[in-house]
């Protein structure tokens, strides 16, 4: 059973940056795709970004140009660099692997 543990969430002012980390208990090279979803209060969970084992990436239109997903296979960790944060980015962010394994979520709050 693989465990995913997110970290790096918190409170940040609009325009600020955060970097989320998702550490896996095992090797991530076994996963074809890893990524991040988010869920804001009263809204459906939405895909934020994903990255394949080959390094191909996809982003939600709302975060293109502001967020960057990356993976470090040696550290079994996936990152989400979030820049130019907006209040509408406020949500619980969940890491996943192959849409089978999920982390517990980390809260990101963007507010002045």
GUMARVO-52681 format. One line per 8 residues: number of its first residue (from 1); their letters; for each residue x, y, z of N, C-alpha, C, O, CB. Coordinates in Angstrom, 1 decimal, padded with zeros to 4 digits. Glycine has a CB too. Example, Ala and Ser with C-alpha at 12.3 -4.5 7.8 and 13.67 -1.06 7.14 Angstrom:
! GUMARVO-52681
1 = as = 013.2:-005.7:007.8:012.3:-004.5:007.8:013.2:-003.3:007.8:014.2:-003.3:008.5:011.3:-004.5:009.0; 012.8:-002.2:007.1:013.7:-001.1:007.1:012.9:000.0:007.9:013.4:001.1:008.0:014.1:-000.6:005.7
***
This chain:
! GUMARVO-52681
1 = xxxxxxxx = 000.8:-001.2:000.0:000.0:000.0:000.0:000.9:001.3:000.0:001.7:001.4:000.9:-001.0:000.0:001.2; 000.7:002.1:-001.0:001.5:003.3:-001.1:000.8:004.4:-000.3:-000.4:004.6:-000.4:001.7:003.7:-002.6; 001.6:005.2:000.4:001.0:006.4:001.1:001.6:007.6:000.5:002.8:007.7:000.2:001.4:006.3:002.6; 000.8:008.6:000.3:001.2:009.9:-000.2:000.9:010.9:000.9:-000.1:011.0:001.5:000.4:010.3:-001.5; 002.0:011.7:001.2:001.9:012.7:002.2:002.2:014.1:001.7:003.3:014.4:001.2:002.8:012.4:003.4; 001.2:015.0:001.7:001.4:016.4:001.2:001.9:017.3:002.3:001.7:017.0:003.5:000.0:016.9:000.7; 002.6:018.3:001.9:003.0:019.4:002.8:003.2:020.6:002.0:003.3:020.6:000.8:004.3:018.9:003.6; 003.4:021.7:002.8:003.6:023.0:002.2:002.5:024.0:002.1:002.7:025.1:001.6:004.2:022.8:000.8
9 = xxxxxxxx = 001.3:023.5:002.5:000.2:024.4:002.4:000.3:025.5:003.5:001.1:025.5:004.4:-001.1:023.7:002.6; -000.7:026.5:003.4:-000.7:027.5:004.5:-001.4:028.7:004.0:-002.2:028.7:003.0:000.7:027.9:004.8; -001.3:029.8:004.7:-001.9:031.1:004.4:-000.9:032.0:003.7:000.2:032.2:004.2:-002.4:031.7:005.7; -001.3:032.6:002.6:-000.5:033.5:001.9:-001.3:034.6:001.3:-002.5:034.5:001.1:000.2:032.7:000.7; -000.7:035.8:001.1:-001.4:036.9:000.6:-001.5:036.8:-000.9:-000.7:036.1:-001.6:-000.6:038.2:001.0; -002.5:037.4:-001.5:-002.6:037.4:-002.9:-001.3:037.9:-003.6:-000.7:038.9:-003.1:-003.8:038.3:-003.4; -001.0:037.2:-004.7:000.3:037.5:-005.3:001.5:036.8:-004.8:002.6:036.8:-005.4:000.6:039.0:-005.2; 001.3:036.1:-003.7:002.4:035.3:-003.1:002.6:034.0:-003.7:001.9:033.6:-004.7:002.1:035.2:-001.6
17 = xxxxxxxx = 003.5:033.2:-003.2:003.9:031.9:-003.7:003.9:030.8:-002.6:004.1:031.1:-001.4:005.2:031.9:-004.4; 003.6:029.6:-003.0:003.8:028.4:-002.1:004.3:027.3:-003.0:004.0:027.2:-004.2:002.4:028.1:-001.4; 005.0:026.4:-002.3:005.4:025.1:-003.0:004.9:023.9:-002.2:005.2:023.7:-001.1:006.9:025.1:-003.2; 004.0:023.2:-002.9:003.5:022.0:-002.2:004.4:020.8:-002.6:004.9:020.7:-003.7:002.0:021.7:-002.7; 004.5:019.9:-001.6:005.3:018.7:-001.9:004.4:017.5:-001.6:003.5:017.5:-000.7:006.5:018.6:-001.0; 004.6:016.4:-002.3:003.9:015.1:-002.2:004.9:014.0:-002.1:005.5:013.7:-003.1:002.8:014.9:-003.3; 005.1:013.5:-000.9:006.1:012.5:-000.7:005.5:011.1:-000.7:004.5:010.9:000.0:006.9:012.7:000.6; 006.0:010.2:-001.5:005.4:008.8:-001.6:006.3:007.9:-000.7:007.5:008.1:-000.5:005.4:008.3:-003.0
25 = xxxxxxxx = 005.6:006.9:-000.2:006.3:005.9:000.7:007.1:004.9:-000.1:007.9:004.2:000.4:005.3:005.2:001.6; 006.8:004.9:-001.4:007.5:004.0:-002.3:008.0:004.7:-003.6:007.9:005.9:-003.7:006.7:002.8:-002.7; 008.5:003.9:-004.5:009.1:004.5:-005.7:008.0:005.0:-006.6:007.0:004.3:-006.8:009.9:003.5:-006.5; 008.1:006.3:-007.1:007.1:006.9:-007.9:007.2:006.5:-009.4:006.4:006.9:-010.2:007.1:008.3:-007.7; 008.3:005.9:-009.7:008.5:005.5:-011.1:007.6:004.4:-011.6:007.4:004.2:-012.8:010.0:005.0:-011.4; 006.9:003.8:-010.6:005.9:002.8:-011.0:004.5:003.4:-011.4:003.7:002.7:-011.9:005.6:001.9:-009.8; 004.4:004.7:-011.2:003.2:005.4:-011.5:003.3:006.1:-012.8:004.2:006.8:-013.1:002.8:006.4:-010.4; 002.3:005.9:-013.7:002.3:006.5:-015.0:002.0:008.0:-014.8:002.7:008.9:-015.5:001.2:005.9:-015.9
33 = xxxxxxxx = 001.1:008.4:-014.0:000.7:009.8:-013.8:000.6:010.1:-012.3:000.0:009.4:-011.6:-000.6:010.1:-014.6; 001.1:011.3:-012.0:000.9:011.8:-010.7:000.4:013.3:-010.8:000.7:013.9:-011.8:002.2:011.8:-009.8; -000.3:013.8:-009.9:-000.8:015.1:-010.0:-001.5:015.6:-008.8:-001.4:015.1:-007.7:-001.7:015.2:-011.1; -002.1:016.8:-009.0:-002.8:017.5:-007.9:-004.2:017.8:-008.3:-004.5:018.3:-009.4:-002.0:018.7:-007.5; -005.2:017.6:-007.4:-006.5:018.1:-007.5:-006.7:019.1:-006.4:-005.9:019.1:-005.5:-007.6:016.9:-007.4; -007.7:019.9:-006.5:-008.1:020.7:-005.4:-009.6:020.8:-005.3:-010.4:020.6:-006.2:-007.6:022.2:-005.6; -010.1:021.1:-004.1:-011.5:021.2:-003.8:-011.7:022.4:-002.9:-011.2:022.4:-001.8:-012.1:019.9:-003.2; -012.5:023.3:-003.4:-012.9:024.5:-002.6:-014.2:024.2:-002.0:-015.0:023.4:-002.5:-012.9:025.8:-003.5
41 = xxxxxxxx = -014.6:024.9:-000.9:-015.9:024.7:-000.2:-017.0:024.9:-001.2:-017.1:025.9:-001.9:-016.0:025.7:001.0; -017.9:024.0:-001.2:-019.1:024.1:-002.0:-018.9:023.8:-003.5:-019.8:024.0:-004.3:-019.7:025.4:-001.9; -017.7:023.4:-003.9:-017.3:023.2:-005.3:-016.9:021.8:-005.5:-016.5:021.1:-004.6:-016.3:024.2:-005.8; -016.9:021.4:-006.8:-016.5:020.0:-007.1:-014.9:020.0:-007.1:-014.3:021.0:-007.4:-017.0:019.6:-008.5; -014.4:018.8:-006.9:-013.0:018.6:-007.0:-012.5:018.8:-008.5:-013.2:018.3:-009.4:-012.5:017.2:-006.5; -011.5:019.6:-008.7:-011.0:019.8:-010.0:-009.5:019.5:-010.2:-008.7:019.6:-009.2:-011.3:021.3:-010.4; -009.2:019.0:-011.4:-007.8:018.7:-011.6:-007.0:020.0:-011.8:-007.4:020.9:-012.6:-007.6:017.8:-012.9; -005.9:020.1:-011.1:-005.0:021.3:-011.2:-003.9:021.1:-012.2:-003.7:021.9:-013.1:-004.5:021.7:-009.8
49 = xxxxxxxx = -003.2:020.0:-012.0:-002.0:019.7:-012.8:-001.7:018.2:-012.7:-001.9:017.6:-011.7:-000.8:020.6:-012.4; -001.0:017.7:-013.7:-000.6:016.3:-013.7:000.7:016.2:-014.5:001.0:017.0:-015.4:-001.7:015.3:-014.2; 001.5:015.2:-014.2:002.7:014.9:-014.9:002.9:013.4:-015.1:002.6:012.6:-014.2:003.9:015.5:-014.1; 003.3:013.0:-016.3:003.5:011.6:-016.6:004.9:011.2:-016.3:005.8:012.0:-015.9:003.2:011.4:-018.1; 005.1:009.9:-016.3:006.4:009.3:-016.1:007.4:009.8:-017.1:008.6:009.9:-016.8:006.4:007.8:-016.1; 006.9:010.2:-018.3:007.8:010.8:-019.3:008.1:012.3:-019.1:008.9:012.8:-019.9:007.3:010.5:-020.6; 007.4:012.9:-018.2:007.6:014.3:-018.0:006.6:015.2:-018.7:006.7:016.4:-018.5:008.9:014.7:-018.4; 005.6:014.7:-019.4:004.6:015.5:-020.0:003.7:016.1:-018.9:003.3:015.4:-017.9:003.8:014.7:-021.0
57 = xxxxxxxx = 003.3:017.3:-019.1:002.4:018.0:-018.1:001.2:018.5:-018.7:001.1:018.9:-019.9:003.2:019.1:-017.5; 000.1:018.6:-017.9:-001.1:019.3:-018.2:-001.6:020.1:-017.1:-001.3:019.8:-015.9:-002.2:018.2:-018.6; -002.2:021.3:-017.4:-002.7:022.2:-016.4:-004.1:022.6:-016.6:-004.5:022.7:-017.8:-001.7:023.4:-016.3; -004.8:022.9:-015.6:-006.1:023.6:-015.7:-005.9:025.0:-016.3:-004.9:025.6:-016.0:-006.9:023.6:-014.3; -006.8:025.4:-017.1:-006.7:026.7:-017.7:-006.5:027.8:-016.7:-005.8:028.8:-016.9:-007.9:027.1:-018.6; -007.1:027.7:-015.5:-007.1:028.7:-014.5:-005.7:028.9:-013.8:-005.5:029.9:-013.2:-008.1:028.4:-013.4; -004.8:027.9:-014.0:-003.5:028.0:-013.3:-002.4:028.0:-014.3:-001.2:028.2:-013.9:-003.3:026.8:-012.4; -002.7:027.9:-015.6:-001.6:028.0:-016.6:-000.8:029.3:-016.5:-001.3:030.3:-016.4:-002.2:027.8:-018.1
65 = xxxxxxxx = 000.5:029.1:-016.6:001.4:030.3:-016.5:001.7:030.7:-015.0:002.6:031.5:-014.8:000.8:031.4:-017.2; 001.0:030.1:-014.1:001.2:030.5:-012.7:001.8:029.3:-011.9:002.6:029.4:-010.9:-000.1:031.0:-012.0; 001.3:028.1:-012.2:001.7:026.9:-011.4:002.6:026.0:-012.3:002.5:026.0:-013.5:000.4:026.1:-011.0; 003.5:025.3:-011.6:004.4:024.4:-012.3:004.5:023.1:-011.5:004.8:023.1:-010.3:005.8:025.0:-012.5; 004.2:022.0:-012.2:004.3:020.7:-011.5:005.7:020.0:-012.0:006.1:020.2:-013.1:003.1:019.8:-011.9; 006.3:019.3:-011.0:007.5:018.6:-011.3:007.6:017.4:-010.5:006.9:017.3:-009.5:008.8:019.6:-011.1; 008.5:016.5:-010.8:008.7:015.3:-010.1:010.2:015.0:-009.9:010.9:015.1:-010.9:007.9:014.1:-010.7; 010.5:014.5:-008.7:011.9:014.1:-008.5:011.9:012.6:-008.1:011.5:012.2:-007.0:012.6:014.9:-007.3
73 = xxxxxxxx = 012.2:011.8:-009.1:012.0:010.3:-008.9:013.0:009.8:-007.9:012.7:008.8:-007.2:012.3:009.6:-010.3; 014.2:010.4:-007.7:015.1:010.0:-006.8:014.6:010.2:-005.3:015.0:009.5:-004.4:016.5:010.7:-007.0; 013.8:011.3:-005.1:013.3:011.6:-003.8:011.8:011.1:-003.7:011.2:011.3:-002.6:013.3:013.1:-003.6; 011.3:010.4:-004.7:009.9:009.9:-004.7:008.9:011.1:-004.3:008.1:010.9:-003.4:009.8:008.8:-003.7; 009.1:012.2:-004.9:008.4:013.4:-004.5:007.9:014.1:-005.8:008.6:014.3:-006.7:009.2:014.3:-003.6; 006.7:014.6:-005.7:006.1:015.5:-006.7:005.9:016.8:-006.1:005.4:016.9:-004.9:004.8:014.9:-007.3; 006.1:017.9:-006.8:006.0:019.2:-006.3:005.0:020.0:-007.2:004.7:019.7:-008.3:007.4:020.0:-006.4; 004.4:021.0:-006.5:003.5:022.0:-007.2:004.0:023.4:-006.8:003.7:023.8:-005.7:002.0:021.7:-007.0
81 = xxxxxxxx = 004.7:024.1:-007.7:005.1:025.4:-007.4:003.9:026.4:-007.8:003.5:026.4:-009.0:006.4:025.8:-008.2; 003.4:027.1:-006.9:002.3:028.0:-007.1:002.7:029.5:-007.0:003.1:029.9:-005.9:001.1:027.7:-006.2; 002.7:030.2:-008.0:003.1:031.6:-008.0:001.8:032.5:-008.3:000.8:032.0:-008.8:004.2:031.9:-009.0; 002.0:033.8:-008.0:000.9:034.7:-008.3:-000.5:034.2:-007.8:-001.5:034.2:-008.6:000.8:035.0:-009.8; -000.5:033.8:-006.6:-001.7:033.2:-006.1:-002.8:034.2:-005.9:-002.6:035.3:-005.7:-001.4:032.6:-004.7; -004.0:033.7:-006.2:-005.3:034.5:-006.1:-006.2:033.9:-005.1:-006.1:032.7:-004.7:-006.0:034.5:-007.5; -007.1:034.7:-004.6:-008.1:034.2:-003.6:-008.8:033.0:-004.1:-009.2:032.1:-003.3:-009.1:035.3:-003.2; -009.1:032.9:-005.4:-009.8:031.8:-005.9:-009.0:030.5:-006.0:-009.6:029.4:-006.3:-010.3:032.1:-007.3
89 = xxxxxxxx = -007.7:030.6:-005.6:-006.9:029.4:-005.5:-007.1:028.7:-004.1:-006.6:027.6:-003.9:-005.5:029.7:-005.8; -007.8:029.3:-003.3:-008.1:028.8:-001.9:-008.8:027.5:-002.0:-009.9:027.4:-002.6:-008.8:029.8:-001.1; -008.3:026.4:-001.5:-008.9:025.1:-001.5:-008.0:024.1:-000.8:-006.9:024.4:-000.3:-009.0:024.6:-003.0; -008.5:022.9:-000.6:-007.7:021.8:-000.1:-007.1:021.1:-001.3:-007.8:020.8:-002.3:-008.5:020.8:000.8; -005.8:021.0:-001.3:-005.1:020.4:-002.5:-004.7:018.9:-002.1:-004.1:018.6:-001.1:-003.8:021.2:-002.8; -005.0:018.0:-003.1:-004.8:016.6:-002.9:-003.8:016.1:-004.0:-004.0:016.4:-005.1:-006.1:015.8:-002.9; -002.9:015.4:-003.5:-001.9:014.7:-004.4:-002.5:013.3:-004.8:-003.1:012.7:-003.9:-000.5:014.6:-003.8; -002.2:012.8:-006.0:-002.7:011.5:-006.4:-001.7:010.8:-007.2:-000.8:011.5:-007.8:-004.0:011.6:-007.1
97 = xxxxxxxx = -001.8:009.5:-007.3:-000.9:008.7:-008.2:-001.8:007.7:-008.9:-002.5:006.9:-008.3:000.2:007.9:-007.3; -001.8:007.9:-010.2:-002.6:007.0:-011.1:-004.1:007.0:-010.7:-004.8:006.1:-011.1:-002.1:005.6:-011.1; -004.5:008.1:-010.0:-005.9:008.2:-009.6:-006.4:007.0:-008.8:-007.5:006.6:-008.8:-006.9:008.4:-010.8; -005.4:006.4:-008.1:-005.7:005.2:-007.3:-005.3:005.5:-005.9:-006.0:005.2:-004.9:-004.9:004.0:-007.8; -004.2:006.1:-005.7:-003.7:006.5:-004.4:-003.8:008.0:-004.2:-003.6:008.8:-005.1:-002.2:006.1:-004.2; -004.3:008.4:-003.0:-004.5:009.8:-002.7:-003.9:010.2:-001.3:-003.7:009.4:-000.4:-006.0:010.1:-002.6; -003.4:011.4:-001.3:-003.0:012.0:000.0:-004.1:012.5:000.8:-005.3:012.4:000.4:-002.0:013.1:-000.2; -003.8:013.0:002.0:-004.9:013.4:002.9:-005.3:014.9:002.7:-006.3:015.3:003.2:-004.4:013.3:004.4
105 = xxxxxxxx = -004.5:015.6:001.9:-004.9:016.9:001.5:-004.1:017.9:002.4:-003.8:017.7:003.5:-006.3:017.1:001.7; -003.9:019.1:001.8:-003.2:020.2:002.5:-004.0:021.5:002.1:-004.3:021.7:001.0:-001.7:020.3:002.1; -004.3:022.3:003.1:-005.1:023.5:002.9:-004.2:024.6:002.4:-003.1:024.9:002.9:-005.8:023.9:004.3; -004.7:025.3:001.4:-004.1:026.5:000.9:-005.1:027.6:001.0:-006.2:027.5:000.4:-003.6:026.3:-000.6; -004.8:028.7:001.6:-005.6:029.8:001.8:-004.9:031.1:001.3:-003.9:031.4:001.8:-006.1:030.0:003.3; -005.6:031.7:000.4:-005.0:033.0:-000.2:-005.9:034.1:000.2:-007.0:034.3:-000.3:-004.9:032.9:-001.8; -005.4:035.0:001.1:-006.2:036.0:001.7:-005.3:037.1:002.2:-004.2:036.9:002.7:-007.1:035.5:002.8; -005.8:038.4:002.1:-005.1:039.5:002.7:-005.6:039.8:004.1:-005.1:040.7:004.8:-005.3:040.7:001.9
***
